[in-house]
Structures are given as C-alpha cells and as structure tokens.
Amino acid sequence: MDKKLSKIAAIVEACSADFFTYLDEVLSNEIKVALEIIQEQTKVYLFSGLIRNYFLASLEYRDVDVVLADEIDVYKSFPTKTVTQNSFGGYKIQFDSGPLDLWFMKDTWAFRQRKQKELDFQLEKTIPATVFFNFSAVLFCINEKAFYFTSPFLEFLASRELDYVDKNNANYGLCVVNSFYYAQKYKLSISKRLLNYLKALDSAVEYDYEAIQQKHFKKIIFSNNLLKQKLQKNIK
C-alpha cells in the first residue's frame, strides 16, 4: 500500500468512534434496539450504503444492511415484526421507520463463492474483496466498533471514482443501472474499466433496465434508451 492510501487508511480507522456516533444520529430507535438484540447473539457487520454515505457526508440512507457471523432465530428474535426471506437467502425485517436487511455469513455471496479448501473463512476479510463496487469494499463491526476494508475502498475515497472489485454478481442488470444511478446521485465519476465492463454486460444480454428499476427502486429513473445512450456516450 502506497503512502497516500496508508494515510487514508489511518483516517478511516480513526473515524470508527465518530461513525458509531453517526449511526446513533441517523438510525431510528427501533433499528438501534434491533441491532442490540442481535449483538447479544453474534457479531454484526454493517455494510453498503450507510458506510458509503458517511464518507460522502450524506445523512440519507434507504435501508440498513447487516451480515451476521452466526445464525440466529430471526422469527424468535422479532416475534412481533413482519419478516420475509428473499430468493438469495437474506431476511428483511419490517419496522415502522424502514427495513433491516439481514444476512447470515453462510448465505452471503462471498461465502458461497469460496473455495472448498477455505476452512478458515474470515468474513471481515473476504466480503470486502467480493463486492461489485469499490465503495462497498468495507465493513463495520458494530460489536467491535471497527472498520474492515481493502485497498479498492481507499482508492475510491482518494478519487471519488466508481470501479468494480469483483465481476461476479447475482444481478448484472442492476449493476449497470446502479453504476449510473450512484454516479448521478453522489456526483461520482465512472472509471473507464467499469464503463467498458458495463458495455460488455449490455452487449451480452438484452436487459429491461426499466423493469429492473421498477423492481429495485419502485420507480423508473432512467429509460432504457437513456441508459443505452449513456453507455455509448461514455465509452472511449
């Protein structure tokens, strides 16, 4: 790791206490209580949007995503809440203030894609290396109040440029949509490497991007034609 990234890494590590305060400010009381209930049973790792938004100085978040080191009985832990399970094995617990999305380590993409010989699977090291976007290459262990991250996350903080970390993904069409969505929403640039990969994805399959957005966002942000134009315009 070069000196510039080492300095950024030190800054990220020093932000642990402040990030915990940030969580206290942005999360609802019922979500905080839910996380405390889970922490009593296993380690809880926060990932995705909340961490990204903290480092981009945004108080907005759409939902809360966590990975658990061990399995718990979700229904027993939250008997009065509506709990649904998605096709990928994750759980969504509905609260008045919004959902809590929960995954067991064994059901994560990182764990499923591991090599059979990897008996010492370390969630905090593996998940940041198996995400699609570089801004997702980070976890925060709530129990330990500590960040775990890889170089792509630090490079994102240094450049504010979107790139991919691991090409393997369960929803390639959404990767195309989200690349332009995040770039527009957070005023980020898109790396040439990522743009070329998005074009390859688009050329391989005829995606209905409007249907993908309707399912994910419950609305259409970009028309199919507009996304096609963005892909062609940005590829050099």
N, C-alpha and C positions, 0 to 999 in steps of 0.2 A: 504494500500500500504506500503510495507516494505521500509526501509531506502535507500536501493540500488536503487529501482525503483523510489523513490521520488527524488533522486539526478539526475537520468536520465531524469525524467520529467522536472526538473528545467532547465536542459541543453537544452532540446527540446524547451521549452518556450523561453529561451534566444536566440535561433537560429532564431527567427522569422524575424528579420531585415536582418540577413545575408542570409536567404533563399530567401527573396524578391530580394536581390542583385543577388543571383544565378539565379533567374528567368530572370532577366534583361540580364544576360550574355548568357543564353542558348536559350531563346526564340527568334524567329525571330521578326523583327519589325512589320510585318503584323499580327502575332498572338498577340503581345502585344497591338496593336491598336484594334484588335477584342475584346480582353478582356476588354479594356477600354470602348468600346461601350456597352458591356453587363453590366459592372459595373454601368453604368449610369441608368440602368433599374431595377437591382435587385442585391442581394448578390450572389457572385460567389465563389464556393468552389472547390478548386483543390484537386484531389485525385489520388491515384495509383502511376504510375511509376516515375514521376518527384520527388515526395517526397521521395520515396524509394531510388532513385539514389542519391539524395542529401546526405542522411545519410550514403550511402555506398561509398561516394566520387567518384561518376561517373558522367561525364558530358553528357553521352549518354542518349537519350530518343527516343522512337519510335513514340509516339503521345502525345497529350495533352488532358486530360480528366477533365471535369468540371461538377459540378452539380449546378443548379440554384435554388434559394429559390422560385422564382416565374416564371411563364411562360412569355415568350416574343415572339414576332413575328419574328422567325428566318429568314424567307424569306425576310421580310421587312427590317430587320436589316442588311442583307448582300445580297442586290439585285443583285450584280454582281458576286456572288460566286455560285458554284455548291453545292447544299445542298441535301443530301439524308437522308431518315429516315429508321432505321433498324427495324427488326421484334419485337424488345423489346421496341420500343418507343423512342430510342435515335436518335440524329441528328449528322450527320457528315458533317462538312463544309470544303470544299477543298480549301487549299491555296497552292501557289507555293512552300512554304517551308515545307508543310506537313499538315495533317488534324487536325482539332479541333473537338473532340468528346464532345457532349453536351447532358446533361440530365436535364429534369425538375424534381423537387423533387417528384411530384406526380407519375412519371413514374419509379422511382428507385425501385429496389428490396426491399429495406428497407421499403419504404412507402407502397408498395403493400402487404407486409407480416405483416404489423402492425395489432394489434387487433382493432376491430371496436370501442372499448371504448376509444382508444387513440386519443382524440380530440386535445391534445396539442403536436402534433408530433414535435419533435425537430431534425431537420436534422443533426446538428453537433454532437448530442449525439447518434443518432440511427444508422447512416450509419457505423461508425467505429465498431459497435457491430454486424453488419450483413454482414460483408465481409467474404470471404473464407480464405485468407491468413492473418497471423498476421502482416506482414509488410504493409498491406493495412488498418490497423485499425487506420487511421489518416486522417484528412482533414486539408486543409489550406484555411482559408477565405481570399481571396485577398483583399476585401474591408477593413477588419479589420486588415490585416497583422498579423493573429494569427492562431496558431495550435490548433486543437481539436483532442484528441486521447484517447485511452483506454489502460488498462494495457497490453494486448497482444502485442501492438506495442512496449512498453517499454521493455518487455521481449525479443522481437526479437532483439532490439538494444543491449541488455545485452549479449545475447547468440549467435546471428547470426544463429539461428536455425529456419527453417521453421516449422510452425504448422498451423492448421486450427483454425478459430474462430467460424464460423457458418457453419454447414454442408450443409445447404440448398443452392442450387446453380442452375442456369439455364443451366449450361453446365458442367456436371460431367466429361465427357471425357477430356475436356480441362483442368480441374483441375488436372487430372493425368499427362497429358503432361507438363503443366506448372510447376508442382512441381519439376520434374527432370530438366526442362529447366532452371528455376531460380537457382536451386541448382548448376548446372554446370556453368552457366554464371557468377554468383556472388560468387562462391566458398562458398556456404552455406551448412550446414548440414540439414538433414530432421529428424524431431522428430519421435520417434517410434510410437507415437499416430497417426501422419499423415500417416506414411507408412502403418500401419495396416488399416487405413480407405481407402487409395488408393487401397490396395489389395482387400478390400471388394467391392469397386466400380467395380474393374476389374472383380471380380468373378460374380457379379450380371448381368453384361451386356457385350456382345462381342463388344467392341468398335473398330472402324477402326481408330487407332491413326494416321496413315499416312494421311488419308483423313482430319482428324481434323486439323493436322498441315498445310496441303496444303491450307486449307480454312483460317486459322488464320495467319500463317506466310508467306504464298505463297511459301513455300518450306518444305521439309521433313528433320527434324533434327535427329530424332530417328526412326528407323524402328519399326514395330510392334513387331518383335521378340526381339529387343534390350530392348524395354520398358518392355516386359514380363520378360526378364532376370533380369532387374533392380529391378522389383517388388519382384521377388522370392529371389534374392540375398540379398536384404536389410531387408527382414522381418525376425525377430528373434522369 
